[in-house]
Amino acid sequence: MRTDCKHYQSRTTTSGEVIQTCDLDAAPDAPWSCPEDCILFEKRELSRVGWEMGSLAESPRPEFDEDLSIDAESALAEAEAIINEIAPGAVADFERSKKRRRRRRRKG
């Protein structure tokens, strides 16, 4: 992540995991990296000058494999397969609840 961007955020969960995000969700491989030529990149303003940054901003970054594109692609493919598997059941559940609501309205 580009930590010098205005939209960069870092926080730590109660379990101690460091979460780094882009406020604009502009990082296509989020949470791993921002594009170097991001058109939404804005250098942090001078208003932060003089502020003391906590240890979160300076915490060590986790190490990732160099070739993240393969891992991201396989993760997205796996997520798509899961959604495709559960989608018909979810649509059927929605249709059943829709019919129940219609019946209740007619009785009411």
MMTF fields as JSON, N, C-alpha, C and O atoms, coordinates in Angstrom:
{
  "mmtfVersion": "1.0.0",
  "mmtfProducer": "UNKNOWN",
  "numBonds": 431,
  "numAtoms": 432,
  "numGroups": 108,
  "numChains": 1,
  "numModels": 1,
  "chainsPerModel": [1],
  "groupsPerChain": [108],
  "chainIdList": ["A"],
  "bondAtomList": [4, 2, 8, 6, 12, 10, 16, 14, 20, 18, 24, 22, 28, 26, 32, 30, 36, 34, 40, 38, 44, 42, 48, 46, 52, 50, 56, 54, 60, 58, 64, 62, 68, 66, 72, 70, 76, 74, 80, 78, 84, 82, 88, 86, 92, 90, 96, 94, 100, 98, 104, 102, 108, 106, 112, 110, 116, 114, 120, 118, 124, 122, 128, 126, 132, 130, 136, 134, 140, 138, 144, 142, 148, 146, 152, 150, 156, 154, 160, 158, 164, 162, 168, 166, 172, 170, 176, 174, 180, 178, 184, 182, 188, 186, 192, 190, 196, 194, 200, 198, 204, 202, 208, 206, 212, 210, 216, 214, 220, 218, 224, 222, 228, 226, 232, 230, 236, 234, 240, 238, 244, 242, 248, 246, 252, 250, 256, 254, 260, 258, 264, 262, 268, 266, 272, 270, 276, 274, 280, 278, 284, 282, 288, 286, 292, 290, 296, 294, 300, 298, 304, 302, 308, 306, 312, 310, 316, 314, 320, 318, 324, 322, 328, 326, 332, 330, 336, 334, 340, 338, 344, 342, 348, 346, 352, 350, 356, 354, 360, 358, 364, 362, 368, 366, 372, 370, 376, 374, 380, 378, 384, 382, 388, 386, 392, 390, 396, 394, 400, 398, 404, 402, 408, 406, 412, 410, 416, 414, 420, 418, 424, 422, 428, 426],
  "bondOrderList": [1, 1, 1, 1, 1, 1, 1, 1, 1, 1, 1, 1, 1, 1, 1, 1, 1, 1, 1, 1, 1, 1, 1, 1, 1, 1, 1, 1, 1, 1, 1, 1, 1, 1, 1, 1, 1, 1, 1, 1, 1, 1, 1, 1, 1, 1, 1, 1, 1, 1, 1, 1, 1, 1, 1, 1, 1, 1, 1, 1, 1, 1, 1, 1, 1, 1, 1, 1, 1, 1, 1, 1, 1, 1, 1, 1, 1, 1, 1, 1, 1, 1, 1, 1, 1, 1, 1, 1, 1, 1, 1, 1, 1, 1, 1, 1, 1, 1, 1, 1, 1, 1, 1, 1, 1, 1, 1],
  "groupList": [{"groupName": "MET", "atomNameList": ["N", "CA", "C", "O"], "elementList": ["N", "C", "C", "O"], "formalChargeList": [0, 0, 0, 0], "bondAtomList": [1, 0, 2, 1, 3, 2], "bondOrderList": [1, 1, 2], "singleLetterCode": "M", "chemCompType": "L-PEPTIDE LINKING"}, {"groupName": "ARG", "atomNameList": ["N", "CA", "C", "O"], "elementList": ["N", "C", "C", "O"], "formalChargeList": [0, 0, 0, 0], "bondAtomList": [1, 0, 2, 1, 3, 2], "bondOrderList": [1, 1, 2], "singleLetterCode": "R", "chemCompType": "L-PEPTIDE LINKING"}, {"groupName": "THR", "atomNameList": ["N", "CA", "C", "O"], "elementList": ["N", "C", "C", "O"], "formalChargeList": [0, 0, 0, 0], "bondAtomList": [1, 0, 2, 1, 3, 2], "bondOrderList": [1, 1, 2], "singleLetterCode": "T", "chemCompType": "L-PEPTIDE LINKING"}, {"groupName": "ASP", "atomNameList": ["N", "CA", "C", "O"], "elementList": ["N", "C", "C", "O"], "formalChargeList": [0, 0, 0, 0], "bondAtomList": [1, 0, 2, 1, 3, 2], "bondOrderList": [1, 1, 2], "singleLetterCode": "D", "chemCompType": "L-PEPTIDE LINKING"}, {"groupName": "CYS", "atomNameList": ["N", "CA", "C", "O"], "elementList": ["N", "C", "C", "O"], "formalChargeList": [0, 0, 0, 0], "bondAtomList": [1, 0, 2, 1, 3, 2], "bondOrderList": [1, 1, 2], "singleLetterCode": "C", "chemCompType": "L-PEPTIDE LINKING"}, {"groupName": "LYS", "atomNameList": ["N", "CA", "C", "O"], "elementList": ["N", "C", "C", "O"], "formalChargeList": [0, 0, 0, 0], "bondAtomList": [1, 0, 2, 1, 3, 2], "bondOrderList": [1, 1, 2], "singleLetterCode": "K", "chemCompType": "L-PEPTIDE LINKING"}, {"groupName": "HIS", "atomNameList": ["N", "CA", "C", "O"], "elementList": ["N", "C", "C", "O"], "formalChargeList": [0, 0, 0, 0], "bondAtomList": [1, 0, 2, 1, 3, 2], "bondOrderList": [1, 1, 2], "singleLetterCode": "H", "chemCompType": "L-PEPTIDE LINKING"}, {"groupName": "TYR", "atomNameList": ["N", "CA", "C", "O"], "elementList": ["N", "C", "C", "O"], "formalChargeList": [0, 0, 0, 0], "bondAtomList": [1, 0, 2, 1, 3, 2], "bondOrderList": [1, 1, 2], "singleLetterCode": "Y", "chemCompType": "L-PEPTIDE LINKING"}, {"groupName": "GLN", "atomNameList": ["N", "CA", "C", "O"], "elementList": ["N", "C", "C", "O"], "formalChargeList": [0, 0, 0, 0], "bondAtomList": [1, 0, 2, 1, 3, 2], "bondOrderList": [1, 1, 2], "singleLetterCode": "Q", "chemCompType": "L-PEPTIDE LINKING"}, {"groupName": "SER", "atomNameList": ["N", "CA", "C", "O"], "elementList": ["N", "C", "C", "O"], "formalChargeList": [0, 0, 0, 0], "bondAtomList": [1, 0, 2, 1, 3, 2], "bondOrderList": [1, 1, 2], "singleLetterCode": "S", "chemCompType": "L-PEPTIDE LINKING"}, {"groupName": "GLY", "atomNameList": ["N", "CA", "C", "O"], "elementList": ["N", "C", "C", "O"], "formalChargeList": [0, 0, 0, 0], "bondAtomList": [1, 0, 2, 1, 3, 2], "bondOrderList": [1, 1, 2], "singleLetterCode": "G", "chemCompType": "PEPTIDE LINKING"}, {"groupName": "GLU", "atomNameList": ["N", "CA", "C", "O"], "elementList": ["N", "C", "C", "O"], "formalChargeList": [0, 0, 0, 0], "bondAtomList": [1, 0, 2, 1, 3, 2], "bondOrderList": [1, 1, 2], "singleLetterCode": "E", "chemCompType": "L-PEPTIDE LINKING"}, {"groupName": "VAL", "atomNameList": ["N", "CA", "C", "O"], "elementList": ["N", "C", "C", "O"], "formalChargeList": [0, 0, 0, 0], "bondAtomList": [1, 0, 2, 1, 3, 2], "bondOrderList": [1, 1, 2], "singleLetterCode": "V", "chemCompType": "L-PEPTIDE LINKING"}, {"groupName": "ILE", "atomNameList": ["N", "CA", "C", "O"], "elementList": ["N", "C", "C", "O"], "formalChargeList": [0, 0, 0, 0], "bondAtomList": [1, 0, 2, 1, 3, 2], "bondOrderList": [1, 1, 2], "singleLetterCode": "I", "chemCompType": "L-PEPTIDE LINKING"}, {"groupName": "LEU", "atomNameList": ["N", "CA", "C", "O"], "elementList": ["N", "C", "C", "O"], "formalChargeList": [0, 0, 0, 0], "bondAtomList": [1, 0, 2, 1, 3, 2], "bondOrderList": [1, 1, 2], "singleLetterCode": "L", "chemCompType": "L-PEPTIDE LINKING"}, {"groupName": "ALA", "atomNameList": ["N", "CA", "C", "O"], "elementList": ["N", "C", "C", "O"], "formalChargeList": [0, 0, 0, 0], "bondAtomList": [1, 0, 2, 1, 3, 2], "bondOrderList": [1, 1, 2], "singleLetterCode": "A", "chemCompType": "L-PEPTIDE LINKING"}, {"groupName": "PRO", "atomNameList": ["N", "CA", "C", "O"], "elementList": ["N", "C", "C", "O"], "formalChargeList": [0, 0, 0, 0], "bondAtomList": [1, 0, 2, 1, 3, 2], "bondOrderList": [1, 1, 2], "singleLetterCode": "P", "chemCompType": "L-PEPTIDE LINKING"}, {"groupName": "TRP", "atomNameList": ["N", "CA", "C", "O"], "elementList": ["N", "C", "C", "O"], "formalChargeList": [0, 0, 0, 0], "bondAtomList": [1, 0, 2, 1, 3, 2], "bondOrderList": [1, 1, 2], "singleLetterCode": "W", "chemCompType": "L-PEPTIDE LINKING"}, {"groupName": "PHE", "atomNameList": ["N", "CA", "C", "O"], "elementList": ["N", "C", "C", "O"], "formalChargeList": [0, 0, 0, 0], "bondAtomList": [1, 0, 2, 1, 3, 2], "bondOrderList": [1, 1, 2], "singleLetterCode": "F", "chemCompType": "L-PEPTIDE LINKING"}, {"groupName": "ASN", "atomNameList": ["N", "CA", "C", "O"], "elementList": ["N", "C", "C", "O"], "formalChargeList": [0, 0, 0, 0], "bondAtomList": [1, 0, 2, 1, 3, 2], "bondOrderList": [1, 1, 2], "singleLetterCode": "N", "chemCompType": "L-PEPTIDE LINKING"}],
  "groupTypeList": [0, 1, 2, 3, 4, 5, 6, 7, 8, 9, 1, 2, 2, 2, 9, 10, 11, 12, 13, 8, 2, 4, 3, 14, 3, 15, 15, 16, 3, 15, 16, 17, 9, 4, 16, 11, 3, 4, 13, 14, 18, 11, 5, 1, 11, 14, 9, 1, 12, 10, 17, 11, 0, 10, 9, 14, 15, 11, 9, 16, 1, 16, 11, 18, 3, 11, 3, 14, 9, 13, 3, 15, 11, 9, 15, 14, 15, 11, 15, 11, 15, 13, 13, 19, 11, 13, 15, 16, 10, 15, 12, 15, 3, 18, 11, 1, 9, 5, 5, 1, 1, 1, 1, 1, 1, 1, 5, 10],
  "groupIdList": [1, 2, 3, 4, 5, 6, 7, 8, 9, 10, 11, 12, 13, 14, 15, 16, 17, 18, 19, 20, 21, 22, 23, 24, 25, 26, 27, 28, 29, 30, 31, 32, 33, 34, 35, 36, 37, 38, 39, 40, 41, 42, 43, 44, 45, 46, 47, 48, 49, 50, 51, 52, 53, 54, 55, 56, 57, 58, 59, 60, 61, 62, 63, 64, 65, 66, 67, 68, 69, 70, 71, 72, 73, 74, 75, 76, 77, 78, 79, 80, 81, 82, 83, 84, 85, 86, 87, 88, 89, 90, 91, 92, 93, 94, 95, 96, 97, 98, 99, 100, 101, 102, 103, 104, 105, 106, 107, 108],
  "secStructList": [7, 7, 6, 6, 5, 6, 6, 3, 3, 3, 3, 3, 7, 6, 6, 1, 7, 3, 3, 3, 3, 3, 6, 6, 7, 7, 7, 6, 6, 6, 6, 1, 7, 7, 7, 6, 6, 7, 6, 6, 7, 7, 5, 7, 7, 4, 4, 4, 6, 6, 7, 7, 7, 7, 6, 6, 6, 6, 1, 7, 7, 7, 7, 7, 7, 1, 7, 2, 2, 2, 2, 2, 2, 2, 2, 2, 2, 2, 2, 2, 2, 2, 2, 2, 2, 2, 2, 2, 2, 2, 2, 2, 2, 2, 2, 2, 2, 2, 2, 2, 2, 2, 2, 2, 2, 2, 2, 7],
  "xCoordList": [0.845, 0.0, 0.887, 1.978, 0.404, 1.145, 0.775, -0.262, 1.628, 1.338, 1.386, 0.943, 1.917, 1.966, 0.73, 0.675, -0.274, -1.511, -2.503, -2.566, -3.258, -4.272, -5.345, -5.944, -5.588, -6.673, -6.229, -7.038, -4.952, -4.424, -4.876, -4.842, -5.298, -5.656, -5.04, -4.956, -4.618, -4.056, -4.638, -4.691, -5.074, -5.569, -5.274, -5.008, -5.325, -5.039, -6.297, -6.961, -6.622, -7.777, -7.429, -6.27, -8.417, -8.175, -7.276, -6.616, -7.25, -6.374, -4.94, -4.067, -4.679, -3.332, -3.029, -1.92, -3.995, -3.785, -3.834, -4.737, -2.865, -2.815, -3.6, -3.338, -4.559, -5.382, -5.029, -5.128, -4.614, -4.258, -5.257, -5.449, -5.893, -6.913, -6.813, -6.152, -7.494, -7.687, -9.122, -10.055, -9.313, -10.653, -11.559, -12.78, -10.987, -11.77, -11.935, -12.54, -11.405, -11.408, -10.824, -11.316, -9.771, -9.16, -8.031, -7.465, -7.699, -6.632, -7.24, -7.951, -6.978, -7.619, -7.227, -8.0, -6.06, -5.627, -5.729, -4.961, -6.684, -6.83, -6.934, -7.577, -6.354, -5.621, -4.138, -3.373, -3.702, -2.275, -1.521, -0.459, -2.034, -1.233, -2.078, -3.19, -1.52, -2.125, -1.39, -0.213, -2.069, -1.347, -0.403, -0.768, 0.793, 1.77, 1.281, 1.623, 0.48, 0.002, -1.465, -2.208, -1.881, -3.277, -3.701, -3.036, -4.807, -5.267, -5.928, -6.134, -6.258, -6.876, -5.867, -6.238, -4.574, -3.534, -3.483, -3.44, -3.487, -3.32, -2.294, -2.462, -1.245, -0.205, -0.825, -1.672, -0.405, -0.907, -0.651, 0.419, -1.643, -1.541, -0.664, -0.356, -0.276, 0.572, -0.136, 0.508, -1.439, -2.17, -1.722, -1.963, -1.079, -0.585, 0.793, 1.283, 1.405, 2.724, 2.6, 1.7, 3.488, 3.458, 2.661, 2.752, 1.88, 1.136, 2.07, 2.947, 1.885, 2.665, 1.9, 0.767, 2.526, 1.881, 2.117, 3.226, 1.07, 1.187, 1.985, 2.412, 2.173, 2.976, 2.308, 2.983, 0.991, 0.307, 0.847, 1.063, 1.064, 1.523, 2.917, 3.273, 3.692, 5.066, 5.257, 6.39, 4.163, 4.278, 4.877, 4.698, 5.58, 6.163, 5.078, 4.039, 5.337, 4.38, 4.577, 5.712, 3.487, 3.644, 4.293, 4.101, 5.051, 5.711, 4.738, 4.028, 4.705, 3.858, 4.72, 5.827, 4.193, 4.871, 4.937, 4.06, 5.982, 6.141, 5.021, 4.508, 4.634, 3.633, 2.252, 1.763, 1.626, 0.311, -0.807, -1.896, -0.562, -1.618, -2.157, -3.36, -1.3, -1.747, -2.617, -3.686, -2.182, -2.964, -4.295, -5.319, -4.296, -5.531, -6.491, -7.689, -5.978, -6.829, -7.442, -8.632, -6.655, -7.192, -8.194, -9.189, -7.938, -8.884, -10.201, -11.272, -10.124, -11.339, -12.094, -13.324, -11.367, -12.008, -12.711, -13.818, -12.066, -12.67, -13.919, -14.933, -13.843, -15.002, -16.157, -17.315, -15.836, -16.874, -17.536, -18.752, -16.744, -17.296, -18.237, -19.285, -17.864, -18.722, -20.039, -21.108, -19.959, -21.183, -22.057, -23.275, -21.445, -22.225, -22.895, -23.971, -22.267, -22.826, -24.026, -25.004, -23.961, -25.041, -26.117, -27.197, -25.853, -26.792, -28.173, -29.172, -28.279, -29.628, -30.453, -31.646, -29.837, -30.558, -30.975, -32.069, -30.104, -30.416, -31.562, -32.438, -31.564, -32.651, -33.957, -35.0, -33.907, -35.109, -35.644, -36.854, -34.765, -35.189, -35.846, -36.863, -35.262, -35.818, -37.208, -38.125, -37.368, -38.664, -39.721, -40.866, -39.339, -40.285, -40.714, -41.898, -39.766, -40.129, -40.983, -41.839, -40.753, -41.549, -43.001, -43.939, -43.166, -44.516, -45.218, -46.408, -44.487, -45.074, -45.547, -46.624, -44.754, -45.15, -46.414, -47.292, -46.497, -47.694, -48.931, -49.987, -48.79, -49.92, -50.343, -51.537, -49.382, -49.704, -50.458, -51.386, -50.053, -50.725, -52.17, -53.061, -52.398, -53.76, -54.647, -55.827, -54.069, -54.843, -55.109, -56.155, -54.162, -54.222, -55.284, -55.432],
  "yCoordList": [-1.181, 0.0, 1.239, 1.24, 2.283, 3.547, 4.34, 5.002, 4.267, 4.882, 6.4, 7.051, 6.986, 8.445, 9.016, 10.216, 8.172, 8.611, 9.091, 8.547, 10.091, 10.661, 9.626, 9.701, 8.67, 7.706, 6.41, 5.505, 6.324, 5.143, 5.151, 6.188, 3.99, 3.855, 2.579, 1.572, 2.625, 1.46, 1.399, 2.404, 0.21, 0.021, -1.408, -2.283, -1.625, -2.937, -3.473, -2.76, -4.726, -5.36, -5.772, -5.693, -6.205, -6.631, -7.857, -8.095, -8.637, -9.813, -9.453, -10.321, -8.176, -7.728, -7.703, -7.344, -8.078, -8.072, -6.637, -5.879, -6.261, -4.919, -4.93, -5.745, -4.025, -3.918, -2.628, -1.543, -2.752, -1.593, -1.514, -2.486, -0.356, -0.228, 1.108, 2.045, 1.152, 2.389, 2.827, 2.058, 4.05, 4.542, 4.556, 4.475, 4.657, 4.734, 3.379, 3.292, 2.318, 0.977, 0.992, 0.31, 1.776, 1.911, 0.909, 0.855, 0.123, -0.865, -2.146, -2.852, -2.464, -3.629, -4.947, -5.904, -5.018, -6.23, -6.053, -6.65, -5.227, -4.952, -6.255, -7.183, -6.367, -5.346, -5.359, -4.752, -6.034, -6.254, -5.058, -4.722, -4.405, -3.335, -2.332, -2.628, -1.142, -0.085, -0.051, -0.404, 0.367, 0.543, 1.733, 2.76, 1.61, 2.704, 3.956, 5.073, 3.772, 4.918, 5.234, 5.651, 5.042, 5.254, 6.694, 7.636, 6.861, 8.209, 8.901, 10.114, 8.14, 8.714, 9.041, 9.51, 8.787, 9.053, 10.54, 11.381, 10.851, 12.232, 12.215, 11.534, 12.966, 13.064, 13.61, 14.502, 13.077, 13.585, 15.073, 15.553, 15.807, 17.257, 17.693, 16.912, 18.932, 19.488, 19.586, 19.828, 19.405, 19.505, 18.436, 18.564, 17.397, 16.346, 16.687, 16.0, 17.741, 18.119, 18.527, 19.284, 18.034, 18.366, 17.38, 17.394, 16.525, 15.524, 14.382, 14.029, 13.823, 12.647, 11.425, 11.196, 10.641, 9.434, 8.316, 8.146, 7.559, 6.443, 5.302, 5.363, 4.281, 3.152, 2.392, 1.662, 2.546, 1.855, 2.287, 1.457, 3.587, 4.101, 3.604, 3.498, 3.304, 2.873, 1.37, 0.889, 0.632, -0.801, -1.538, -1.111, -2.631, -3.372, -3.956, -4.416, -3.927, -4.439, -5.952, -6.428, -6.703, -8.146, -8.435, -7.697, -9.499, -9.894, -10.692, -11.563, -10.396, -11.111, -11.665, -11.188, -12.68, -13.213, -12.129, -11.269, -12.182, -11.181, -11.272, -10.245, -12.498, -12.68, -12.844, -13.964, -11.728, -11.771, -11.985, -12.417, -11.694, -11.796, -13.217, -13.407, -14.205, -15.594, -15.914, -16.505, -15.538, -15.818, -15.082, -15.646, -13.828, -13.057, -13.675, -13.776, -14.085, -14.694, -15.991, -16.231, -16.825, -18.095, -17.859, -18.577, -16.854, -16.537, -16.04, -16.424, -15.183, -14.679, -15.786, -15.822, -16.686, -17.809, -18.719, -19.195, -18.952, -19.79, -19.121, -19.781, -17.802, -17.067, -17.107, -17.262, -16.966, -17.017, -18.386, -18.483, -19.445, -20.806, -21.003, -21.635, -20.465, -20.591, -19.859, -20.383, -18.651, -17.876, -18.566, -18.635, -19.074, -19.776, -21.023, -21.419, -21.629, -22.829, -22.503, -23.249, -21.397, -21.078, -20.174, -20.05, -19.546, -18.586, -19.191, -18.574, -20.359, -20.894, -21.087, -20.781, -21.588, -21.771, -20.449, -20.33, -19.455, -18.137, -17.493, -16.87, -17.636, -17.082, -17.79, -17.147, -19.113, -19.873, -19.451, -19.29, -19.267, -18.799, -17.432, -17.18, -16.557, -15.212, -15.282, -14.596, -16.099, -16.23, -16.781, -16.328, -17.764, -18.324, -17.258, -17.152, -16.469, -15.434, -14.347, -13.752, -14.09, -13.111, -13.589, -12.808, -14.884, -15.449, -15.393, -15.085, -15.689, -15.63, -14.217, -14.037, -13.223, -11.833, -11.469, -10.78, -11.939, -11.653, -12.279, -11.651, -13.535, -14.216, -13.483, -13.361, -12.998, -12.272, -10.976, -10.602, -10.31, -9.066, -9.32, -8.543, -10.422, -10.751, -11.077, -10.727, -11.748, -12.115, -10.894, -10.802, -9.948, -8.801, -7.853, -6.847],
  "zCoordList": [0.0, 0.0, 0.0, 0.57, -0.643, -0.667, 0.577, 0.62, 1.579, 2.874, 2.834, 3.781, 1.751, 1.646, 0.969, 0.703, 0.683, 0.036, 1.091, 2.194, 0.748, 1.629, 1.985, 3.058, 1.097, 1.275, 1.96, 2.163, 2.315, 3.006, 4.463, 5.124, 4.957, 6.364, 6.903, 6.199, 8.135, 8.8, 10.198, 10.907, 10.589, 11.953, 12.389, 11.564, 13.678, 14.241, 14.904, 15.656, 14.627, 15.242, 16.663, 17.07, 17.408, 18.784, 18.847, 19.858, 17.769, 17.741, 17.37, 17.383, 17.035, 16.71, 15.219, 14.821, 14.392, 12.943, 12.419, 12.772, 11.577, 10.996, 9.691, 8.806, 9.577, 8.373, 7.662, 8.236, 6.404, 5.595, 4.448, 3.718, 4.291, 3.257, 2.534, 2.982, 1.406, 0.647, 0.926, 0.693, 1.421, 1.725, 0.503, 0.641, -0.681, -1.913, -2.589, -3.658, -1.979, -2.58, -3.988, -4.888, -4.162, -5.481, -5.703, -6.794, -4.696, -4.836, -5.409, -4.694, -6.678, -7.303, -6.653, -6.696, -6.062, -5.392, -3.888, -3.133, -3.45, -2.014, -1.254, -1.743, -0.12, 0.606, 0.33, 1.08, -0.724, -0.909, -1.446, -0.923, -2.472, -3.058, -3.828, -4.264, -3.981, -4.788, -6.13, -6.202, -7.174, -8.434, -8.324, -7.751, -8.86, -8.78, -9.505, -9.115, -10.562, -11.342, -11.028, -11.917, -9.792, -9.387, -9.666, -9.234, -10.388, -10.721, -9.527, -9.553, -8.487, -7.295, -6.197, -5.121, -6.482, -5.494, -5.176, -6.075, -3.88, -3.42, -2.301, -1.289, -2.499, -1.476, -0.195, -0.24, 0.935, 2.212, 2.304, 1.929, 2.806, 2.889, 4.05, 4.95, 4.008, 5.053, 6.393, 7.414, 6.407, 7.666, 8.659, 9.86, 8.173, 9.055, 9.632, 10.528, 9.116, 9.613, 11.075, 11.44, 11.896, 13.301, 14.138, 15.365, 13.488, 14.222, 14.559, 13.77, 15.707, 16.065, 15.617, 16.04, 14.759, 14.276, 15.278, 15.784, 15.559, 16.486, 15.879, 14.726, 16.663, 16.207, 15.07, 14.344, 14.897, 13.803, 12.444, 11.561, 12.284, 11.003, 10.672, 9.498, 11.664, 11.443, 11.675, 11.699, 11.846, 12.13, 10.933, 9.792, 11.181, 10.072, 9.179, 9.653, 7.908, 6.935, 6.774, 6.765, 6.649, 6.443, 5.099, 4.133, 5.047, 3.805, 2.942, 3.445, 1.65, 0.705, -0.408, -0.657, -1.073, -2.248, -3.313, -3.399, -4.117, -5.17, -6.204, -6.649, -6.594, -7.644, -7.028, -6.877, -6.674, -6.053, -7.061, -6.685, -8.327, -9.32, -9.413, -9.59, -9.3, -9.378, -8.169, -8.322, -6.981, -5.785, -5.808, -5.423, -6.253, -6.307, -7.317, -7.054, -8.46, -9.481, -8.982, -9.188, -8.334, -7.849, -6.72, -6.616, -5.87, -4.791, -5.372, -4.904, -6.395, -7.024, -7.745, -7.712, -8.394, -9.077, -8.069, -8.318, -6.946, -5.911, -5.335, -5.107, -5.102, -4.588, -5.588, -5.2, -6.876, -7.902, -7.943, -8.108, -7.793, -7.789, -6.601, -6.734, -5.448, -4.263, -4.486, -4.174, -5.024, -5.27, -6.304, -6.142, -7.363, -8.378, -7.8, -8.25, -6.82, -6.202, -5.311, -5.299, -4.564, -3.63, -4.231, -3.653, -5.364, -5.941, -6.225, -5.858, -6.857, -7.135, -5.865, -5.853, -4.803, -3.543, -2.928, -2.378, -3.022, -2.467, -3.232, -2.631, -4.552, -5.37, -5.037, -4.919, -4.885, -4.541, -3.177, -3.018, -2.183, -0.859, -0.946, -0.301, -1.744, -1.91, -2.533, -2.082, -3.559, -4.228, -3.272, -3.283, -2.438, -1.461, -0.46, -0.139, 0.036, 1.003, 0.351, 1.006, -0.919, -1.65, -1.765, -1.6, -2.05, -2.149, -0.798, -0.73, 0.281, 1.63, 1.952, 2.521, 1.593, 1.856, 1.088, 1.607, -0.152, -0.955, -0.314, -0.243, 0.156, 0.795, 2.064, 2.34, 2.832, 4.071, 3.767, 4.485, 2.71, 2.332, 1.946, 2.289, 1.225, 0.791, 1.995, 2.017, 2.997, 4.194, 5.056, 5.699, 5.075, 5.979, 5.673, 6.367]
}
